[in-house]
């Protein structure tokens, strides 16, 4: 009988795989739309790419340990998972809105 940790880890892997698959479906649907010469929504492509990377990071994080891979492989996949997560987070942090102190409005004239 599997322990509760293993069951939750396999549920996490299944969720990460389905997130990655959903992102891949979004990207491929927009690619097919581009072939048919209809309008392509760039936001869906970016969302699909982010979802695919997020799912890939989750799979890289848990799957090697669940499959009893050697320690060096688990550590390499953990490092690669960190790189993938940074590839997701860094562009999001660079494009976040600036603080309210930098915004100017017409009512704050003094």
Secondary structure, DSSP 4 states (H G I P E B T S, - for coil): ---HHHHHHHHHHHHHHHHHHHHHHHHHHHHHHHHTT----HHHHHHHHHHHHHHHHHHHHHHHHHTT--HHHHHHHHHHHHHHHHHHHHHHHHTSPPPGGG---TT---
